[in-house]
């Protein structure tokens, strides 16, 4: 989805993602998406899921993209995770 130039289909997909975020993140093909798509998802403020689930998704996506270099893959996106919204127990 391109910001500002989203088609009607792209906008509807984003609405579905916002409404059923947890379900979408658990879909088997959800990690096989572009970095731009992940950025768009993580930058949404109205997702229907817990922040820890977004963090876990980002790690899974990074490992899918590059098993050995996953930390580099997530480095540019990690700032989109709102760590203050998480309970520290969730990170352990």
QUILIN-V325641 format. One record per residue. RES is the residue in one letter. BURIAL is I if it has 9 or more other ideal C-beta (glycine too) atoms within 8 Angstrom, else O. D_CENTER is the distance of its C-alpha to the mean C-alpha in whole Angstrom. Layout:
((RES/BURIAL/D_CENTER) (RES/BURIAL/D_CENTER))
//
This chain:
((X/I/13) (X/O/16) (X/O/16) (X/O/19) (X/O/20) (X/I/18) (X/O/20) (X/O/21) (X/O/19) (X/I/16) (X/I/16) (X/O/17) (X/I/14) (X/I/12) (X/O/14) (X/I/14) (X/I/10) (X/I/11) (X/O/14) (X/O/13) (X/I/9) (X/I/10) (X/O/12) (X/I/10) (X/I/7) (X/O/11) (X/O/12) (X/O/14) (X/O/13) (X/I/9) (X/I/9) (X/O/11) (X/O/10) (X/O/11) (X/I/9) (X/O/10) (X/I/8) (X/I/5) (X/I/7) (X/I/8) (X/I/5) (X/I/4) (X/O/8) (X/I/9) (X/O/12) (X/O/12) (X/I/10) (X/O/12) (X/I/11) (X/O/11) (X/I/10) (X/I/11) (X/I/9) (X/I/5) (X/I/8) (X/O/9) (X/I/6) (X/I/6) (X/I/9) (X/I/10) (X/I/8) (X/I/11) (X/I/13) (X/O/13) (X/I/14) (X/I/16) (X/O/18) (X/O/20) (X/O/18) (X/I/15) (X/O/15) (X/O/16) (X/I/13) (X/I/11) (X/O/13) (X/O/13) (X/I/9) (X/O/10) (X/O/12) (X/O/9) (X/I/9) (X/O/12) (X/O/14) (X/O/17) (X/O/15) (X/I/15) (X/O/19) (X/O/20) (X/O/21) (X/O/17) (X/O/17) (X/O/20))
//
